[in-house]
């Protein structure tokens, strides 16, 4: 694994992809995840190979975009690019820990691409085990257009899953906080207890289980 140094910049661009395409003589897949921090729900990863001649306008770190912008870009990315999505369930997170589950989701996302990339450009400082070379890029979603695109795909996909979860468990507000440890989420947990979608290995959820004396 080779780790790329980050350079401060206002918007992501295509310079990393251009350099890696020349070095590895093939397409570059940007890879990112959504949902490492929440107390509930899966962690979702996405891999995106952009078409350099049809890059959607406005790509950026998903956290810097409004929901409507992400939804629009999600559609544009899916139409113009190669996309793979992978996820690790709550059961996998609790069994393996969140880092391993995240890297596993990234591996699945790469495997779901219609064709294998020459190299994967991974957001962060850890690379999953892949059947292709990989390079980590810290703050990659702010630097690389491919990773920014992957961050949008992962975020929108996970948000949709959490909205579906909210229909099943309407008292928890999953459609609003997406499983993060907000005050409203904490209050719902106090009032209604945990659901099968909560991450039992996470300290706040484990504490509730211990206090209730139940593993249910």
VONU-931428 format. One record per residue (C-alpha): residue number from 1; residue in one letter; x negated, y negated, z negated. Coordinates in steps of 0.05 Angstrom, whole numbers, plus 5000, padded with zeros to 4 digits. Each point is the difference from the previous one (the first is absolute). Layout:
# residues N
<atom><i>NUM</i><aa>A</aa><east>X</east><north>Y</north><up>Z</up></atom>
...
***
This chain:
# residues 216
<atom><i>1</i><aa>X</aa><east>5000</east><north>5000</north><up>5000</up></atom>
<atom><i>2</i><aa>X</aa><east>4974</east><north>4932</north><up>5019</up></atom>
<atom><i>3</i><aa>X</aa><east>5027</east><north>4940</north><up>4963</up></atom>
<atom><i>4</i><aa>X</aa><east>5008</east><north>4935</north><up>5038</up></atom>
<atom><i>5</i><aa>X</aa><east>4986</east><north>4933</north><up>4966</up></atom>
<atom><i>6</i><aa>X</aa><east>5058</east><north>4951</north><up>4998</up></atom>
<atom><i>7</i><aa>X</aa><east>4996</east><north>4929</north><up>5028</up></atom>
<atom><i>8</i><aa>X</aa><east>5049</east><north>4947</north><up>4975</up></atom>
<atom><i>9</i><aa>X</aa><east>5048</east><north>4979</north><up>5054</up></atom>
<atom><i>10</i><aa>X</aa><east>5070</east><north>4971</north><up>5003</up></atom>
<atom><i>11</i><aa>X</aa><east>5032</east><north>5051</north><up>5047</up></atom>
<atom><i>12</i><aa>X</aa><east>4982</east><north>5071</north><up>5022</up></atom>
<atom><i>13</i><aa>X</aa><east>4970</east><north>5009</north><up>5069</up></atom>
<atom><i>14</i><aa>X</aa><east>4976</east><north>5054</north><up>5047</up></atom>
<atom><i>15</i><aa>X</aa><east>4925</east><north>4994</north><up>4991</up></atom>
<atom><i>16</i><aa>X</aa><east>4991</east><north>5064</north><up>4958</up></atom>
<atom><i>17</i><aa>X</aa><east>5040</east><north>5040</north><up>5050</up></atom>
<atom><i>18</i><aa>X</aa><east>4960</east><north>4973</north><up>5059</up></atom>
<atom><i>19</i><aa>X</aa><east>4934</east><north>5017</north><up>4966</up></atom>
<atom><i>20</i><aa>X</aa><east>5022</east><north>5070</north><up>4980</up></atom>
<atom><i>21</i><aa>X</aa><east>5030</east><north>5016</north><up>5068</up></atom>
<atom><i>22</i><aa>X</aa><east>4933</east><north>4985</north><up>5032</up></atom>
<atom><i>23</i><aa>X</aa><east>4962</east><north>5040</north><up>4947</up></atom>
<atom><i>24</i><aa>X</aa><east>5045</east><north>5061</north><up>5000</up></atom>
<atom><i>25</i><aa>X</aa><east>5024</east><north>4996</north><up>5072</up></atom>
<atom><i>26</i><aa>X</aa><east>5074</east><north>5007</north><up>4984</up></atom>
<atom><i>27</i><aa>X</aa><east>5062</east><north>4973</north><up>4965</up></atom>
<atom><i>28</i><aa>X</aa><east>4999</east><north>4974</north><up>4929</up></atom>
<atom><i>29</i><aa>X</aa><east>5056</east><north>5015</north><up>4950</up></atom>
<atom><i>30</i><aa>X</aa><east>5013</east><north>4950</north><up>4945</up></atom>
<atom><i>31</i><aa>X</aa><east>5025</east><north>5034</north><up>4936</up></atom>
<atom><i>32</i><aa>X</aa><east>5033</east><north>4970</north><up>4939</up></atom>
<atom><i>33</i><aa>X</aa><east>5048</east><north>5020</north><up>4944</up></atom>
<atom><i>34</i><aa>X</aa><east>5058</east><north>4972</north><up>4961</up></atom>
<atom><i>35</i><aa>X</aa><east>5022</east><north>5019</north><up>4930</up></atom>
<atom><i>36</i><aa>X</aa><east>4939</east><north>5016</north><up>4958</up></atom>
<atom><i>37</i><aa>X</aa><east>5022</east><north>4957</north><up>4942</up></atom>
<atom><i>38</i><aa>X</aa><east>5075</east><north>5013</north><up>4991</up></atom>
<atom><i>39</i><aa>X</aa><east>5027</east><north>5044</north><up>4944</up></atom>
<atom><i>40</i><aa>X</aa><east>5048</east><north>5036</north><up>5047</up></atom>
<atom><i>41</i><aa>X</aa><east>5004</east><north>5027</north><up>5071</up></atom>
<atom><i>42</i><aa>X</aa><east>4949</east><north>5029</north><up>5048</up></atom>
<atom><i>43</i><aa>X</aa><east>4936</east><north>4968</north><up>5025</up></atom>
<atom><i>44</i><aa>X</aa><east>5004</east><north>4989</north><up>5076</up></atom>
<atom><i>45</i><aa>X</aa><east>4943</east><north>4993</north><up>5049</up></atom>
<atom><i>46</i><aa>X</aa><east>5000</east><north>4980</north><up>5073</up></atom>
<atom><i>47</i><aa>X</aa><east>4950</east><north>5005</north><up>5057</up></atom>
<atom><i>48</i><aa>X</aa><east>5005</east><north>4954</north><up>5060</up></atom>
<atom><i>49</i><aa>X</aa><east>4961</east><north>4998</north><up>5065</up></atom>
<atom><i>50</i><aa>X</aa><east>5014</east><north>4934</north><up>5033</up></atom>
<atom><i>51</i><aa>X</aa><east>5003</east><north>4988</north><up>5075</up></atom>
<atom><i>52</i><aa>X</aa><east>4951</east><north>4942</north><up>5007</up></atom>
<atom><i>53</i><aa>X</aa><east>5040</east><north>4973</north><up>5058</up></atom>
<atom><i>54</i><aa>X</aa><east>5066</east><north>5001</north><up>4962</up></atom>
<atom><i>55</i><aa>X</aa><east>4985</east><north>4980</north><up>4928</up></atom>
<atom><i>56</i><aa>X</aa><east>5062</east><north>4971</north><up>4967</up></atom>
<atom><i>57</i><aa>X</aa><east>4994</east><north>4927</north><up>4981</up></atom>
<atom><i>58</i><aa>X</aa><east>4999</east><north>4983</north><up>4926</up></atom>
<atom><i>59</i><aa>X</aa><east>4967</east><north>5063</north><up>4972</up></atom>
<atom><i>60</i><aa>X</aa><east>4975</east><north>4988</north><up>4929</up></atom>
<atom><i>61</i><aa>X</aa><east>4993</east><north>5033</north><up>4933</up></atom>
<atom><i>62</i><aa>X</aa><east>5070</east><north>5024</north><up>4984</up></atom>
<atom><i>63</i><aa>X</aa><east>4998</east><north>4966</north><up>4932</up></atom>
<atom><i>64</i><aa>X</aa><east>4994</east><north>4933</north><up>5035</up></atom>
<atom><i>65</i><aa>X</aa><east>5062</east><north>5010</north><up>5043</up></atom>
<atom><i>66</i><aa>X</aa><east>5073</east><north>4993</north><up>4984</up></atom>
<atom><i>67</i><aa>X</aa><east>5045</east><north>5061</north><up>5004</up></atom>
<atom><i>68</i><aa>X</aa><east>5033</east><north>4976</north><up>5064</up></atom>
<atom><i>69</i><aa>X</aa><east>4932</east><north>4990</north><up>5033</up></atom>
<atom><i>70</i><aa>X</aa><east>4977</east><north>5069</north><up>4979</up></atom>
<atom><i>71</i><aa>X</aa><east>5063</east><north>5033</north><up>5028</up></atom>
<atom><i>72</i><aa>X</aa><east>4992</east><north>4965</north><up>5067</up></atom>
<atom><i>73</i><aa>X</aa><east>4926</east><north>5017</north><up>5004</up></atom>
<atom><i>74</i><aa>X</aa><east>5014</east><north>5072</north><up>4979</up></atom>
<atom><i>75</i><aa>X</aa><east>5043</east><north>5009</north><up>5063</up></atom>
<atom><i>76</i><aa>X</aa><east>4949</east><north>4965</north><up>5045</up></atom>
<atom><i>77</i><aa>X</aa><east>4943</east><north>5042</north><up>4973</up></atom>
<atom><i>78</i><aa>X</aa><east>5039</east><north>5065</north><up>5011</up></atom>
<atom><i>79</i><aa>X</aa><east>5015</east><north>4980</north><up>5072</up></atom>
<atom><i>80</i><aa>X</aa><east>4930</east><north>4977</north><up>5020</up></atom>
<atom><i>81</i><aa>X</aa><east>4954</east><north>5044</north><up>4958</up></atom>
<atom><i>82</i><aa>X</aa><east>4985</east><north>5071</north><up>4978</up></atom>
<atom><i>83</i><aa>X</aa><east>5027</east><north>5010</north><up>4930</up></atom>
<atom><i>84</i><aa>X</aa><east>4993</east><north>5055</north><up>4948</up></atom>
<atom><i>85</i><aa>X</aa><east>5033</east><north>5001</north><up>4931</up></atom>
<atom><i>86</i><aa>X</aa><east>4984</east><north>5044</north><up>4940</up></atom>
<atom><i>87</i><aa>X</aa><east>5023</east><north>5001</north><up>4928</up></atom>
<atom><i>88</i><aa>X</aa><east>4985</east><north>5033</north><up>4935</up></atom>
<atom><i>89</i><aa>X</aa><east>5059</east><north>5015</north><up>4954</up></atom>
<atom><i>90</i><aa>X</aa><east>5006</east><north>4984</north><up>4927</up></atom>
<atom><i>91</i><aa>X</aa><east>4984</east><north>5074</north><up>4986</up></atom>
<atom><i>92</i><aa>X</aa><east>4935</east><north>4994</north><up>5038</up></atom>
<atom><i>93</i><aa>X</aa><east>4982</east><north>4935</north><up>4965</up></atom>
<atom><i>94</i><aa>X</aa><east>5012</east><north>5031</north><up>4932</up></atom>
<atom><i>95</i><aa>X</aa><east>4961</east><north>5063</north><up>5018</up></atom>
<atom><i>96</i><aa>X</aa><east>4940</east><north>4969</north><up>5035</up></atom>
<atom><i>97</i><aa>X</aa><east>4997</east><north>4928</north><up>4974</up></atom>
<atom><i>98</i><aa>X</aa><east>5017</east><north>4938</north><up>5041</up></atom>
<atom><i>99</i><aa>X</aa><east>4933</east><north>4993</north><up>5035</up></atom>
<atom><i>100</i><aa>X</aa><east>4999</east><north>5071</north><up>5026</up></atom>
<atom><i>101</i><aa>X</aa><east>5073</east><north>4995</north><up>5019</up></atom>
<atom><i>102</i><aa>X</aa><east>4987</east><north>4935</north><up>5038</up></atom>
<atom><i>103</i><aa>X</aa><east>4941</east><north>5030</north><up>5038</up></atom>
<atom><i>104</i><aa>X</aa><east>5043</east><north>5061</north><up>5016</up></atom>
<atom><i>105</i><aa>X</aa><east>5055</east><north>4955</north><up>5028</up></atom>
<atom><i>106</i><aa>X</aa><east>4948</east><north>4966</north><up>5044</up></atom>
<atom><i>107</i><aa>X</aa><east>4976</east><north>5067</north><up>5026</up></atom>
<atom><i>108</i><aa>X</aa><east>5071</east><north>5018</north><up>5017</up></atom>
<atom><i>109</i><aa>X</aa><east>5011</east><north>4934</north><up>5035</up></atom>
<atom><i>110</i><aa>X</aa><east>4939</east><north>5011</north><up>5045</up></atom>
<atom><i>111</i><aa>X</aa><east>5024</east><north>5071</north><up>5015</up></atom>
<atom><i>112</i><aa>X</aa><east>5068</east><north>4972</north><up>5022</up></atom>
<atom><i>113</i><aa>X</aa><east>4970</east><north>4956</north><up>5054</up></atom>
<atom><i>114</i><aa>X</aa><east>5018</east><north>5024</north><up>5071</up></atom>
<atom><i>115</i><aa>X</aa><east>4926</east><north>5006</north><up>5015</up></atom>
<atom><i>116</i><aa>X</aa><east>4937</east><north>5000</north><up>4957</up></atom>
<atom><i>117</i><aa>X</aa><east>4961</east><north>4935</north><up>4993</up></atom>
<atom><i>118</i><aa>X</aa><east>4925</east><north>4996</north><up>5010</up></atom>
<atom><i>119</i><aa>X</aa><east>4994</east><north>4969</north><up>4931</up></atom>
<atom><i>120</i><aa>X</aa><east>5046</east><north>4978</north><up>4943</up></atom>
<atom><i>121</i><aa>X</aa><east>4992</east><north>4932</north><up>4968</up></atom>
<atom><i>122</i><aa>X</aa><east>5025</east><north>5007</north><up>4928</up></atom>
<atom><i>123</i><aa>X</aa><east>5023</east><north>4944</north><up>4955</up></atom>
<atom><i>124</i><aa>X</aa><east>4964</east><north>5000</north><up>4933</up></atom>
<atom><i>125</i><aa>X</aa><east>4936</east><north>5033</north><up>4977</up></atom>
<atom><i>126</i><aa>X</aa><east>5018</east><north>5074</north><up>5005</up></atom>
<atom><i>127</i><aa>X</aa><east>5009</east><north>5044</north><up>5061</up></atom>
<atom><i>128</i><aa>X</aa><east>5043</east><north>5062</north><up>5004</up></atom>
<atom><i>129</i><aa>X</aa><east>4975</east><north>5066</north><up>5029</up></atom>
<atom><i>130</i><aa>X</aa><east>5013</east><north>4997</north><up>5074</up></atom>
<atom><i>131</i><aa>X</aa><east>4983</east><north>5037</north><up>5064</up></atom>
<atom><i>132</i><aa>X</aa><east>4970</east><north>4936</north><up>5027</up></atom>
<atom><i>133</i><aa>X</aa><east>4950</east><north>4949</north><up>4975</up></atom>
<atom><i>134</i><aa>X</aa><east>5026</east><north>4948</north><up>4952</up></atom>
<atom><i>135</i><aa>X</aa><east>4976</east><north>4932</north><up>4974</up></atom>
<atom><i>136</i><aa>X</aa><east>5028</east><north>4963</north><up>4939</up></atom>
<atom><i>137</i><aa>X</aa><east>5013</east><north>4926</north><up>5003</up></atom>
<atom><i>138</i><aa>X</aa><east>5015</east><north>4962</north><up>4936</up></atom>
<atom><i>139</i><aa>X</aa><east>5058</east><north>4953</north><up>5009</up></atom>
<atom><i>140</i><aa>X</aa><east>5009</east><north>5030</north><up>5069</up></atom>
<atom><i>141</i><aa>X</aa><east>5072</east><north>4979</north><up>5005</up></atom>
<atom><i>142</i><aa>X</aa><east>4975</east><north>4928</north><up>5000</up></atom>
<atom><i>143</i><aa>X</aa><east>4944</east><north>5012</north><up>5049</up></atom>
<atom><i>144</i><aa>X</aa><east>5021</east><north>5052</north><up>5051</up></atom>
<atom><i>145</i><aa>X</aa><east>5062</east><north>4995</north><up>5045</up></atom>
<atom><i>146</i><aa>X</aa><east>5006</east><north>5076</north><up>5002</up></atom>
<atom><i>147</i><aa>X</aa><east>5000</east><north>5006</north><up>4924</up></atom>
<atom><i>148</i><aa>X</aa><east>5048</east><north>4942</north><up>4994</up></atom>
<atom><i>149</i><aa>X</aa><east>5047</east><north>5036</north><up>5047</up></atom>
<atom><i>150</i><aa>X</aa><east>4993</east><north>5063</north><up>4959</up></atom>
<atom><i>151</i><aa>X</aa><east>5015</east><north>4961</north><up>4937</up></atom>
<atom><i>152</i><aa>X</aa><east>5065</east><north>4976</north><up>5031</up></atom>
<atom><i>153</i><aa>X</aa><east>5021</east><north>5070</north><up>5022</up></atom>
<atom><i>154</i><aa>X</aa><east>4985</east><north>5029</north><up>4932</up></atom>
<atom><i>155</i><aa>X</aa><east>5035</east><north>4944</north><up>4962</up></atom>
<atom><i>156</i><aa>X</aa><east>5064</east><north>5000</north><up>5041</up></atom>
<atom><i>157</i><aa>X</aa><east>5004</east><north>5076</north><up>4999</up></atom>
<atom><i>158</i><aa>X</aa><east>4993</east><north>5002</north><up>4924</up></atom>
<atom><i>159</i><aa>X</aa><east>5048</east><north>4943</north><up>4989</up></atom>
<atom><i>160</i><aa>X</aa><east>5052</east><north>5036</north><up>5041</up></atom>
<atom><i>161</i><aa>X</aa><east>4990</east><north>5063</north><up>4958</up></atom>
<atom><i>162</i><aa>X</aa><east>5008</east><north>4961</north><up>4936</up></atom>
<atom><i>163</i><aa>X</aa><east>5065</east><north>4969</north><up>5026</up></atom>
<atom><i>164</i><aa>X</aa><east>5026</east><north>5070</north><up>5014</up></atom>
<atom><i>165</i><aa>X</aa><east>4979</east><north>5020</north><up>4929</up></atom>
<atom><i>166</i><aa>X</aa><east>5040</east><north>4940</north><up>4974</up></atom>
<atom><i>167</i><aa>X</aa><east>5063</east><north>5029</north><up>5029</up></atom>
<atom><i>168</i><aa>X</aa><east>4989</east><north>5064</north><up>4960</up></atom>
<atom><i>169</i><aa>X</aa><east>4980</east><north>4962</north><up>4936</up></atom>
<atom><i>170</i><aa>X</aa><east>5036</east><north>4933</north><up>5004</up></atom>
<atom><i>171</i><aa>X</aa><east>4985</east><north>4978</north><up>4929</up></atom>
<atom><i>172</i><aa>X</aa><east>4925</east><north>4994</north><up>5008</up></atom>
<atom><i>173</i><aa>X</aa><east>4994</east><north>4945</north><up>5053</up></atom>
<atom><i>174</i><aa>X</aa><east>4952</east><north>5039</north><up>5044</up></atom>
<atom><i>175</i><aa>X</aa><east>5023</east><north>4959</north><up>5060</up></atom>
<atom><i>176</i><aa>X</aa><east>4973</east><north>4938</north><up>4966</up></atom>
<atom><i>177</i><aa>X</aa><east>4936</east><north>5019</north><up>4963</up></atom>
<atom><i>178</i><aa>X</aa><east>4983</east><north>5061</north><up>5043</up></atom>
<atom><i>179</i><aa>X</aa><east>4979</east><north>5039</north><up>4938</up></atom>
<atom><i>180</i><aa>X</aa><east>4951</east><north>4949</north><up>4972</up></atom>
<atom><i>181</i><aa>X</aa><east>4999</east><north>4988</north><up>4925</up></atom>
<atom><i>182</i><aa>X</aa><east>5043</east><north>4937</north><up>4998</up></atom>
<atom><i>183</i><aa>X</aa><east>5038</east><north>4978</north><up>4938</up></atom>
<atom><i>184</i><aa>X</aa><east>5065</east><north>5023</north><up>5032</up></atom>
<atom><i>185</i><aa>X</aa><east>4970</east><north>5068</north><up>5015</up></atom>
<atom><i>186</i><aa>X</aa><east>4976</east><north>5007</north><up>4929</up></atom>
<atom><i>187</i><aa>X</aa><east>5069</east><north>4981</north><up>4973</up></atom>
<atom><i>188</i><aa>X</aa><east>5033</east><north>5052</north><up>5045</up></atom>
<atom><i>189</i><aa>X</aa><east>4951</east><north>5054</north><up>4976</up></atom>
<atom><i>190</i><aa>X</aa><east>5016</east><north>4982</north><up>4928</up></atom>
<atom><i>191</i><aa>X</aa><east>5074</east><north>5004</north><up>5013</up></atom>
<atom><i>192</i><aa>X</aa><east>5005</east><north>5059</north><up>5048</up></atom>
<atom><i>193</i><aa>X</aa><east>4935</east><north>5039</north><up>4992</up></atom>
<atom><i>194</i><aa>X</aa><east>4956</east><north>5026</north><up>5055</up></atom>
<atom><i>195</i><aa>X</aa><east>5021</east><north>5031</north><up>5067</up></atom>
<atom><i>196</i><aa>X</aa><east>4968</east><north>5057</north><up>5039</up></atom>
<atom><i>197</i><aa>X</aa><east>4968</east><north>4945</north><up>5043</up></atom>
<atom><i>198</i><aa>X</aa><east>4959</east><north>4970</north><up>4943</up></atom>
<atom><i>199</i><aa>X</aa><east>4926</east><north>5015</north><up>4996</up></atom>
<atom><i>200</i><aa>X</aa><east>4992</east><north>5038</north><up>4935</up></atom>
<atom><i>201</i><aa>X</aa><east>4924</east><north>4994</north><up>5002</up></atom>
<atom><i>202</i><aa>X</aa><east>5004</east><north>4924</north><up>4997</up></atom>
<atom><i>203</i><aa>X</aa><east>4990</east><north>4974</north><up>4929</up></atom>
<atom><i>204</i><aa>X</aa><east>5065</east><north>4959</north><up>4993</up></atom>
<atom><i>205</i><aa>X</aa><east>5042</east><north>5060</north><up>5023</up></atom>
<atom><i>206</i><aa>X</aa><east>4960</east><north>5049</north><up>4958</up></atom>
<atom><i>207</i><aa>X</aa><east>5011</east><north>4956</north><up>4940</up></atom>
<atom><i>208</i><aa>X</aa><east>5076</east><north>5002</north><up>5010</up></atom>
<atom><i>209</i><aa>X</aa><east>4998</east><north>5075</north><up>5006</up></atom>
<atom><i>210</i><aa>X</aa><east>4960</east><north>5006</north><up>4936</up></atom>
<atom><i>211</i><aa>X</aa><east>5046</east><north>4954</north><up>4963</up></atom>
<atom><i>212</i><aa>X</aa><east>5062</east><north>5038</north><up>5023</up></atom>
<atom><i>213</i><aa>X</aa><east>4968</east><north>5067</north><up>4985</up></atom>
<atom><i>214</i><aa>X</aa><east>5024</east><north>5025</north><up>5068</up></atom>
<atom><i>215</i><aa>X</aa><east>4967</east><north>5021</north><up>5065</up></atom>
<atom><i>216</i><aa>X</aa><east>5064</east><north>4995</north><up>5038</up></atom>
***
